[in-house]
């Protein structure tokens, strides 16, 4: 692996990253609906980082022109923004996301793994470095097994070994891979006591129960009962700038909520939350998901990038290129102390060839959102159907 030295760009910082948050939230919920309605998703956990995916595709857009660029921007919800606004927004967002303290660690970044004899446009590499904190290194794709090991080793290092097998195979025609990663680890602001954790039933569906380690805590939490959507909402703050928002629909109401949920629900819930005394029971669990995004992204509008009609002349002036694969993997661990989560997205580019106490018992499927308050970004989205899966 050979590192490539890039000269930093000197663009002035002129945009607040909050401008991206409503667009990224729209994309997050649009993608969630695609993933949750896929036949193979029925009854399974869903977990992904919409921010990682948006960032990887925005990095891809640096090299796209014409309809290819328009389709990427339209799908991401950036039609009303200029490329400069998007790129500078990510530059600021990444700077603000860089939290490193005793109680909370949040890291995000990018990389470009380039074939040794392939020369990308210099401006593309400089922009990746400047706006997306991307480093570039060379990989010998003519030896796919070696390339797989190098890329997986890189991602494993950046995700603290939470994601170690991101790539399984590579096409020898691959000339470049775009990588984005997010790693999050934080302690609860109000931790659960391990001695109170007990075995309890979790109702996966009408006919299935599983035994889980159920954590319990009584305390003051920001809580809201959304009568219109038959859903209870609770906000569990982490130490630092992040929090976990959980939405628990009433029995039989999950599909109805999923059908209509959008960023306005999340915003309204956040505005309506008020401090209450709550008895909370929540399963201790781990989950992971590996997703091929080729089909969902094409259904959402990114079509040309995967075909011979792709225009990546901003990436290479001399080669006909297309996207061959977009992969995403995310891992989550929740216990009494806090939460650890990581996600990575890869874009493979190849040659065309004590008042009244509320009670919230998470003993049936629920939705979850890990949100960073400083950038108003949805870091992770999940649906926990079965905590033991």
N, C-alpha and C positions, 0 to 999 in steps of 0.2 A: 504494500500500500504506500503510495507516494503522495504526500501532501502538496497541494498547489498553492503558491503564494498569490494572493489577490491584493490589488491596490484598492483601499477603501474609496468609495465615492464620497462626494462632499455636499450632497443635496441638503438644503436647509430643512429643519424639522418644522412643519407648518400645520399639522393636523392632529386633532385629539383622537385617540383610539376608540373613544366612545362612539364615534360616527359609524364604526363598523358593526357595533354590537346588535342593532336591530336587524341588519341584513344577515348577519351570521346566525341570529336566532331563527329567522325565517327559514334559512337553509337547514338548520338543525332539525326543526319540526317537519319540514318537507321530507328530509332523508329518513327521519324516524318513521314516518307514515309508510314510506316505501319498504323499509326493513320489516316493520311490524306486520304488514299485510302480505308479505311473501309467504307462500304455502309452507315453506320449510321452517318458518319462525313460530308457527303455532305451538303454544305451550312452552316455548324456550325463553331463556333469559336473553335480553338485548342489552348491549353495553358498547358505547363508542364515544370517541371524542370528536364532536363536530368541529371544534376549533382546529384540531390537528388536520382534519380533512380539508377544511376551508383554506388553511394556510398552505398545504401542499399544492392544492389546485391553483391558488393565487400565484405561487411560485412558478407553476407550469405556465400560467398566463403570461409571465415575463417573456417567454419565447414564442408566444402565439401571435398570429396576425389574422386579419380579416374575419371571416365567419367563425373560424376556430376560436379566436379570442372572444368574439361576441357571445358565442354559445357558453363558454366557460363563465364569463362575467354575468350573463343572464341567469344561469343556473345557480350561481352563488348569491344572486340578488344584488349585484353591484351595478346594474344598468344605469343608475342615476349618478354613479361615482366615476371619476376619471381614474385611469391607471395610477397616476401620481398620488391621488388621495388614498387609494387602497394600499399601495406600497408604503407610503409614509405612515398610514394608520397602523400597519403591522410593525413597522420599525418602532413606533412608540409603544405599542401593545407589548411587544416582546421585552422591551426595556422595563416596563411596569410589572410584567409577570415574573421577573427575576427576583423571587423572594427566597432568601436563604437565612434562616434563623433556627434557634434550637427547637422550637415547637412546630415549625412549618418549613417545608422545602417545596418550591415550585420552580421547575426548570422547563424551558421550551427552546427548541432550536431546529435547525435544518442542515442538510448536507446534500452534496451532489457527488455521486460516484460515477466517474467518467471512464470510458474505455481508453486505454493507453494511447491508441493511435487516432483518437477522435478529438477534434479541436472545436469546442463550442465557441460561439460568438463571445468575444471578450466582455462586452457590455452585459450580457446575460449573467456571467459569473460574478462580475462586480456588483450587479444589482442584487443577486442572491445573497452575497455576503453582507452588503450594506443594509438592505431592508429586512432580510429574513435570518440574520445571524448564521448564514450558511457557510460551512467550510467545504472545500472541494478536495477530493482525493481520487487517484486513479485505481482502476480495478481491471484485471485481466479477464474479460468476459469470454475469451476463447477457451478458458478453463473454468466452465460453469461451477464445478464443485468448489474450486478455490474461491471464486467470486462470492458464492453463497456464504461460505464460512467468514469471509472478510466483512461482508455487509451485516450478517447476523451478529458478529462480534462487536461491530460499531454500535448497532441498535441496543444490544444487551448492556453495553457500557453506559449508554446515555439513559437507559431506563432502570439502572441499578439491578440488572439481571431479572427484571420482571418479565421482559419479553426477550427470549433467547432463540426462538426458532421462527422468526418472521418470514424468511424466504426459504422455500423448499427447493425450487428449481429455477433456473434462468436459461433463457434462450441465448445461444451463442451470437445471435444477431443484435443483442442488446448493446446499445452504445452509451446509455446513461440511465441512472436511476436517481430520482428525487426522493429525499427522505425527510420526514418531519417527525418529531418526537415531543411528547409532553410527559413529564414525571411530576407526581404530586404526592406528598406525604405530610400529614398533619395530625396533631392530637386534638381530641374534642376539647372545646372550651369547658364543658362539663362532662368529664369522663364517667363511664359506667363502672360500677364495682363488680369485679369478677365473681365475688362470693354470692352475688344475687342472680347470676346467670343459671338458668334451669332448662331442662329439656321441656319442649312444648311442641304441639302440633302446628304445622303450617298447612293451610288448605290450598293446594296447588289448583284444584278445580273441584267440581261437585263430587267427583268420585275418588280423588287422590289426596291423601294426607302424607306428609313427611315429618319426621322428627328433626327439630332444629335446636341449637343452643340459643335460647331466647334471653337477651339482655333486658334488664329492667331498671328504670330510674324514675323517681318522682322529682319534679323541680319546675322552675319557671322557664317556659319556652315561649317563643313567638308562635302563635297558633291561629288558624282560621278555619271555620267551617263554611265551605262553599255550598250553600243549600241548592243553588240553581244547578250545579253540576254534581250534586250528591257525593262530594269529595271532602275529605279532611286534609288539611295542609299543616305541616310543621317544619320549622326551620331549626336545624341543629348547627350552631356555629362552631367552626374550628378556631384554634388559636391562630391569629393572623387575619388575612383579608378574605378568607373563603368560608363557605357554608354549604351544608347539604340540605336541600329542600326536598321533602318527601310528600308525594300526593297519594293518598289512600282512598280510592273510590269505594263506595258502598258495594256490598256483594251484588254481582251481576251488572255493575255499571262500568267496568273497565273498558269494554269495546266502545261504548257510547262516548266516554271521555276521549279515548284515543282518536276517534273519528273526527272530533272537532278541535282538539287541543292545538294551540298556537302560542306565539310569544305573548299575545295579549292576556292569556290565562296566567302565565307566569308573572307578568307585570302586575296584574290585578291582585293575584295572591300575595305578592310581596307588599303591595300597598295596604292590603287589608289585614295583614298579620298584626296581632296585638299580644302583649305578654299575658300569659295565663298560667295557672298551676296545672300541670299535665302529668298524668301517669303514663309513661311511655314504655312499651315493650317492642323490642326490635331484634330481629335475628342477627346472629353473628354469622358472616358468610364470606365466601370468595367466589368470584365468577370471572370468566374470560370469554372473549369472542374473537374469532377470526373471520373477516368478511371480505369477499371479493366485491368491489364496488363497480366493476365494469358495467354490469347490467343496470343497476339502479341509476348510475350517472347518465347512461345513454337514454334511459326512460325519462329522466329529468331534463334532458336537452343537450347534453354534451355528446354530440354524435360524430362530428367531423374528426375530432381528435383521435378517434379510434379507427379511422378509415384512411384510405388512400387520398381522401380529400383534405387531410390535415395540412395546415399551414404553420409550420414551426420555423419559419425563416428567421425569426428573432433568436433562435437557438443555434441554428446552423445554416450557413449560406449555401453550402454545397451538397447537403444530403437531404433526401426525402425521408422524413421521419413521421412516426405515428406512436400513439400510446398503445402499448400492448396489454398492460395490466395496471390496475390500481388496487392495492391491498391495504387493509387496515386491521390492526390487532389492538385490543384493549384488555387490561387486566385490572381487577378491583379486589381489595381485601378490606373488610370492615370488622373491627373487633371492639373490645371494651375501651381501648386506649385511643383509637382514632381510625383513620382511613389511609390506605396507600393505593394509588392508582397510577397506571401508565398507559400510554397509547403511542402507536407509531403508524405512519402512513407512508407507503411507498408508491411512486409512480414510475413504472418501467417504460422507457422509451426505446424503440427499436427502429431499425431500417424497415421500410415498407417491403417487402418480402413478408293557695289554700283557702282560696275562695272555692266556689263550686269547681271541683276538679274535673278537667277534661280528661278523657281517656283515649289513647291511640294505641291500638294493639295491631302490630304489623304481622298478622297471621294469615294473610292472603296476598295475592299479587299487588305490587305497588310500583309507582314510577319514582325515579330519583334524578336529581340534577345537582351536580357539584358546580357551584357558581363562584367566580372571583369578583368580589365587589369593587375592587380598584379599577378594573377595566370593564365591568359589567358584562363579562364574558361567561358563556356556558362552557365550562371545561369538559364536562362529561355528562352524558345522558344515559339513563338505564331504565329497564323494566325488569324487575325481579319476579319471575314466575315461580321459580323453584330455587330457594337458597342452597339446596344440597346438590344442585346440578353442576 
